[in-house]
Amino acid sequence: MKKVDYLSEDALIPVDQKFLCISFLSDHENKKTLCGIKVRGCFETYEKACDHAKKLQSIDPYFNVFVGESGKWLAYDPDPESKYIKDSEYANEELNNIMKGYLENQEKAKIFHEQRKNELVRQNVLDNISTINDNINDLQNKINQIDITEEEKTKLQYNIDTYEEQINKMNIKKKELEEQLELTTEQLKTFHKKNMKLPKIIET
């Protein structure tokens, strides 16, 4: 079975900084949301990072030292006995689910933003069409007046023609916006079925 890997990896990593030692500071007992992170060394190999972590742990027993790979998302749980720490495959699966949800929410928010923007622009176009139609009616009423000269009628008719051209352009724009709104509405309806394009497949 194939699973989509949502956890992107950085390609630009210095050759001597492929692995790192990290410690975290958190206060979950008092429900504090602020956490601290300390990068305690970067190394070329996993073995060197583990050796350094052991040295740090021997002189600093109060904080657990985690070894991770640079440029990759790392599972973190303040409890060293956590199943996430003991089972890296399970932890990565959970991280992958978190990242999938994050990316889906970002995509959904983008669609919502696009839909809202198109709705506002469409409403603005409708308001402008309504205003121009009012102007055309006013000009038409002036043309229908008995005491108006032919020259004035010609000028008024020119203005009416100009307004009507503007309305035609606005109607085209309105149609385009309505098509875009229909598309985003369908995207939101079928969002949970959408297959997101991601670069990597994990073989399991």
C-alpha positions as CSV (number, residue, x, y, z in Angstrom):
1,M,0.0,0.0,0.0
2,K,1.2,3.5,-0.8
3,K,0.9,6.5,1.5
4,V,1.4,10.1,0.5
5,D,4.3,11.7,2.3
6,Y,3.2,15.3,3.3
7,L,6.4,15.9,5.3
8,S,8.7,17.9,3.0
9,E,12.4,17.7,3.4
10,D,15.0,20.5,2.9
11,A,17.6,19.8,0.2
12,L,20.1,22.5,1.2
13,I,21.8,21.2,4.3
14,P,25.5,21.9,5.0
15,V,27.5,18.6,4.8
16,D,28.7,18.8,8.3
17,Q,25.3,19.6,9.8
18,K,23.2,16.6,8.8
19,F,22.3,15.6,12.4
20,L,21.7,17.7,15.5
21,C,21.2,17.5,19.2
22,I,18.1,19.3,20.6
23,S,16.6,19.9,24.0
24,F,13.2,21.3,24.8
25,L,11.8,23.3,27.7
26,S,8.0,23.2,28.3
27,D,5.6,23.5,31.2
28,H,2.6,21.3,30.5
29,E,1.7,20.8,34.1
30,N,0.8,24.5,34.4
31,K,-0.6,24.5,30.9
32,K,1.8,27.0,29.5
33,T,1.8,27.3,25.8
34,L,5.3,28.9,25.5
35,C,8.1,26.4,24.9
36,G,11.8,26.7,24.6
37,I,14.2,24.9,22.2
38,K,17.9,24.6,22.4
39,V,20.1,23.3,19.5
40,R,23.0,21.8,21.3
41,G,25.2,20.8,18.3
42,C,25.3,19.9,14.7
43,F,27.3,17.0,13.2
44,E,28.1,15.3,10.0
45,T,27.1,11.8,11.1
46,Y,24.4,10.2,13.3
47,E,27.1,8.5,15.4
48,K,28.8,11.7,16.3
49,A,25.5,13.3,17.2
50,C,24.6,10.4,19.5
51,D,28.0,10.5,21.2
52,H,27.6,14.2,21.8
53,A,24.1,13.7,23.1
54,K,25.4,11.1,25.6
55,K,28.0,13.5,26.9
56,L,25.4,16.3,27.3
57,Q,23.1,14.0,29.1
58,S,25.8,13.0,31.5
59,I,26.4,16.6,32.6
60,D,22.8,17.8,32.2
61,P,20.4,15.2,33.6
62,Y,17.5,17.7,33.8
63,F,16.8,17.9,30.1
64,N,16.5,15.1,27.6
65,V,18.7,15.4,24.5
66,F,17.1,14.3,21.3
67,V,19.0,13.5,18.1
68,G,17.4,14.4,14.8
69,E,18.1,14.7,11.1
70,S,18.5,18.3,9.8
71,G,16.0,19.4,7.2
72,K,13.3,16.9,8.2
73,W,10.3,17.3,10.4
74,L,11.0,15.7,13.8
75,A,8.4,14.3,16.2
76,Y,8.7,15.8,19.6
77,D,7.1,14.7,22.9
78,P,8.4,16.0,26.2
79,D,7.9,12.6,27.7
80,P,11.0,10.4,26.8
81,E,8.8,7.3,27.4
82,S,6.2,8.4,24.9
83,K,5.2,6.0,22.2
84,Y,6.1,8.7,19.7
85,I,9.7,8.7,20.9
86,K,10.0,4.9,21.1
87,D,8.4,4.2,17.8
88,S,9.7,6.6,15.2
89,E,7.6,5.1,12.4
90,Y,4.4,5.7,14.5
91,A,5.6,9.2,15.3
92,N,6.3,10.0,11.6
93,E,2.8,8.7,10.7
94,E,1.3,11.1,13.3
95,L,3.4,14.0,12.0
96,N,2.3,13.1,8.5
97,N,-1.3,13.3,9.5
98,I,-0.7,16.6,11.2
99,M,1.0,18.0,8.1
100,K,-1.7,16.7,5.9
101,G,-4.3,18.5,7.9
102,Y,-2.3,21.7,7.9
103,L,-1.8,21.6,4.1
104,E,-5.5,20.9,3.6
105,N,-6.5,23.8,5.9
106,Q,-4.1,26.1,4.0
107,E,-5.6,25.0,0.7
108,K,-9.1,25.4,1.9
109,A,-8.3,28.9,3.3
110,K,-6.9,29.8,0.0
111,I,-10.0,28.8,-1.8
112,F,-12.2,30.6,0.7
113,H,-10.2,33.7,0.2
114,E,-10.4,33.5,-3.5
115,Q,-14.2,33.0,-3.3
116,R,-14.7,35.9,-0.9
117,K,-12.6,38.2,-3.2
118,N,-14.6,37.2,-6.2
119,E,-17.9,37.8,-4.4
120,L,-16.8,41.3,-3.4
121,V,-15.6,42.1,-6.9
122,R,-18.8,40.7,-8.4
123,Q,-20.9,42.8,-6.0
124,N,-18.9,45.9,-6.9
125,V,-19.5,45.2,-10.6
126,L,-23.3,44.8,-10.0
127,D,-23.3,48.1,-8.1
128,N,-21.5,49.9,-10.9
129,I,-23.9,48.4,-13.5
130,S,-26.9,49.6,-11.4
131,T,-25.4,53.1,-11.1
132,I,-24.7,53.3,-14.9
133,N,-28.2,52.2,-15.7
134,D,-29.6,55.0,-13.5
135,N,-27.4,57.4,-15.4
136,I,-28.6,56.0,-18.7
137,N,-32.2,56.5,-17.6
138,D,-31.5,60.1,-16.6
139,L,-29.9,60.8,-20.0
140,Q,-32.8,59.1,-21.8
141,N,-35.3,61.3,-19.9
142,K,-33.4,64.4,-21.0
143,I,-33.4,63.2,-24.6
144,N,-37.2,62.8,-24.4
145,Q,-37.7,66.4,-23.4
146,I,-39.5,68.5,-26.0
147,D,-37.3,71.6,-25.8
148,I,-34.0,69.9,-26.3
149,T,-31.9,70.7,-29.4
150,E,-30.6,68.1,-31.9
151,E,-27.0,68.8,-31.0
152,E,-27.8,68.2,-27.3
153,K,-29.6,65.0,-28.2
154,T,-26.5,63.8,-30.1
155,K,-24.3,64.5,-27.2
156,L,-26.6,62.8,-24.8
157,Q,-26.9,59.7,-27.1
158,Y,-23.2,59.5,-27.3
159,N,-22.9,59.4,-23.5
160,I,-25.6,56.7,-23.4
161,D,-23.7,54.6,-26.0
162,T,-20.5,55.0,-24.0
163,Y,-22.3,53.9,-20.8
164,E,-23.8,50.9,-22.6
165,E,-20.3,49.8,-23.8
166,Q,-19.2,50.0,-20.2
167,I,-22.1,47.8,-19.1
168,N,-21.3,45.2,-21.8
169,K,-17.7,45.0,-20.5
170,M,-19.0,44.7,-17.0
171,N,-21.4,42.0,-17.9
172,I,-18.5,40.0,-19.4
173,K,-16.5,40.5,-16.2
174,K,-19.6,39.5,-14.1
175,K,-19.9,36.3,-16.1
176,E,-16.2,35.5,-15.6
177,L,-16.6,36.1,-11.8
178,E,-19.7,33.9,-11.6
179,E,-17.8,31.1,-13.4
180,Q,-15.0,31.4,-10.9
181,L,-17.4,31.5,-8.0
182,E,-19.1,28.3,-9.3
183,L,-15.6,26.7,-9.6
184,T,-14.6,27.6,-6.0
185,T,-17.9,26.5,-4.7
186,E,-17.5,23.1,-6.3
187,Q,-13.9,22.9,-5.0
188,L,-15.1,23.5,-1.4
189,K,-17.9,20.9,-1.8
190,T,-15.5,18.2,-3.0
191,F,-12.5,19.4,-1.0
192,H,-12.3,16.3,1.2
193,K,-12.1,14.1,-2.0
194,K,-9.3,16.2,-3.6
195,N,-6.0,14.5,-4.1
196,M,-3.3,17.0,-3.2
197,K,-0.2,17.0,-5.5
198,L,2.9,16.2,-3.4
199,P,6.3,15.1,-4.6
200,K,6.9,11.9,-2.6
201,I,5.4,8.5,-2.1
202,I,6.2,6.3,0.8
203,E,6.3,2.5,0.1
204,T,4.8,0.5,3.0
